[in-house]
Amino acid sequence: MMTMRSLWHRAALRLALILGAALAFPAWAVNDLKGGPAVNQFNLHPPASAIADDQQWLHNYMLVICTVIFIAVFGVMFYSIFKHRRSKGAKAANFHESTTVEIAWTIVPFIIVILMALPATRVVVAMKDTSSADLTIKVTGIQWKWGYDYLKGEGEGIGFVSTLDPVQREMSNAGKPEGDDYLLRVDNPLIVPVDKKVRLITTANDVIHAFYVPSLGVQETALPGFVRDAWFRAEKVGSYYGQCSQLCGKEHSYMPIHVKVLSQADYTAWVDGKKKEAAAKADDPNKVWDLAALQARGEAVYTANCQVCHQANGKGGNGVFPLDASPVVLDTDKTRQVHVLLNGRNLMPAWKQLSDTEIAAVVTYTKNHWSNATGQVVQPTEVASARK
């Protein structure tokens, strides 16, 4: 029979082995990410806009006031306890009211509130002043990606979806993080010009999300069925990172934000390039496609939008249903899969933002890829009919 001493010895030995294994595990070498989080970060992100600078100043100002109040209140309390303790023979005073004390505890908090309210009001009012914007962008939260549509200003008409880089997702699935921008790298960053007021109109397709980029001083909730707005003016060229700050489901941690600020000349060149790219991709909605052309187009759509969850092999995983040998994909009723893309299903978000041709292409691709060999072709006109 084991003694208590031997039990403690065994438990200590087991703990030592666990700690030794943890310490022996190779550490992930990571550095500060410019425009994003830093190693052992103590302060807020370095501000890259005037509004972010004001927010950081207000934070420090309020912290100083709260610290002074804390020291004063607890200082008086501990002094009173020590100075008037019973062991020194102190006797409690017997009084019912003190006009001086009542005036003091009314005036002093009033002054403190004024000192805190005035600068806070100035900053909050400035944060909500979205007038006279140079550029207006609609930001749509989608489980689990961001949609950007340029509504007004240079770049009007441009729209795209920003998704976590597939390589980053594979790193996460394998448990092998790498790079200073781990889980912050996206395929299509939000591009804006430097020193221009950018108004963001936020909404969501499904659940509540929140657009948050600390360095630019912008955080706004994205609510389904509602629109809210915020703004920023980036003062420095560079990349700035954020994340959805509202718990929005199982893929919440895979919903990063990358804002890339360019010089005016570079931004103009980017806009021109995107418009030429859009013109080249413009499709005739009544065009009849053959199987090979749809598969080639569908592969590009799948890689850009679907692969991050369903994987390159179509096997899914982590709660995502597989497309390879899926009953929905193999069903002779092609509209079943089209409706899933248009309306979503369970963890699958709606993909109405894709064009009729893109949906037709990706459905055709999945129906004729991996072990799927249905020979079925979905035309854009069929998707257009399903939208009605």
Summary of the structure (lengths in Angstrom):
residues: 388
radius of gyration: 29.0
end to end distance: 77.0
largest distance: 99.7
contacts: 1100
relative contact order: 0.10
helix: 45%
strand: 18%
